[in-house]
Amino acid sequence: MSHLQSRAQGIDIATVLKNIAWAVGLVLLFAVIGRFLLLVFAAALIAVAFSILARAVKRWTGVSTTAALGIVCLVVLAFLLVLGIFSGPSLVDQGQQLGAQLMTWQKEAHGWLDQRGWGRQLLERLNAGQGGEAVSQAGGAVMGIFGALGALLVAVAAGLYFAGDPDSYVNGAVRLFPPERRERVREIIDACGAMLSRWLLGQAIGMAFVTVLVYVGLTVLGVPLAPLLALIAGLLNFVPYVGAFAGSVPALMVAANGDPQTMIWVAVLFLAVQMIHGYVIDPRIQEKTSSLPPAMSILSQTVLGMLFGIIGIVLATPILAVVITIVRMAYVEDVLEQPKEAADDSLAIADEPAALEQP
């Protein structure tokens, strides 16, 4: 009896360990495949953006699609190059001034702490190992940034190939389905592309809105490099939540070279712009372009952000738009809202063998 109990316990333990191993394997597989699919989706989104610009250039110039795509790439590269040439020295100068200002603030803070006998204790704690942790975290952040830049370059390269010959990739995806469903699958893919185009248009309008408001506000406050700082804030606004904070950091750093009051007003400016954009402008834009439920957008950004980090947050909303389009067309329209005639035909076909068996 004791032998059977020990054997049963051993089987239970083995089963538990096997289930744990399967669960861990599935999680790792999902993490790898999920990141790969996110990269593919990012490339598709970039391809849609470049295709929109290429179609506009093709209408204006009459050149071929490939030539129009090449013109778009050259314009984007020229824009980045000009931006780096003209803004680079100014940003370096502002960074040097900010570094000197931070050193001054550090000395003043140390003097204030020394007067109260706290300065020595603070330095001892920093030298006890917290400084090493800070260096390690900074190194991890730098590696994360380089990894994100590498993934972005891969997505851009793949996106250009997608935009250059989209029919080849669409046809390859369509051929994975049965012949009788291929026409409908192509319609769904075209609808997803149209949805992403409208979503990108809405994002562009929102980014332009933030850029204009920030530029006007920084100009009124007399902050240097107002056009560049406004452009950075508008571009980073593409990233939900995190982009709004990251876009304010360069402006706050430049404003820190002046008086503290200007820095406070810059913070108030960015807070006001983001509140107006988030609660007034963006809901109206999304309602007109993609009609996405706000609650679903927030949930998708939260879940994908927890699973995949910043890239999940960036791609959550367009992924939600594609999923809603697929569910609406492939399930709601084709299954739930199937025409009555088609349903009657399917029932008649199902009952036909039984009718033939009757004498």
KALIN-V525073 format. One line per field, one symbol per residue. psi: psi as a letter, one per 20 degrees, with the letter a starting at -180 (. if undefined). A space follows every 10 residues. Layout:
psi: ???
This chain:
psi: ghghghgghh ggghgghghg ggggghgggh gghghghhgg hgghghgggh hghhhghhhh hjrrgghghg ggggggghgh ggghghhghg hgghgghhgg ghgghgghhg ghhhhjjigg hghhhhiiih hhhggghhgh gghhghghhg hgggggghhh gghhmhhghg hhhhiirqhi ihghghgggh hgghghghgh ggggggghgg ggghggghgh ikpqkggghh gggggiihpq fhhgghhigg hhgghiibqh hhhghgghgh ggghggghig gghhghhhgi lppgghgggg hgghhhgjbh hhggigghgg gggggggggh ggghghkpqh ghghghhghh ighhhhiq.
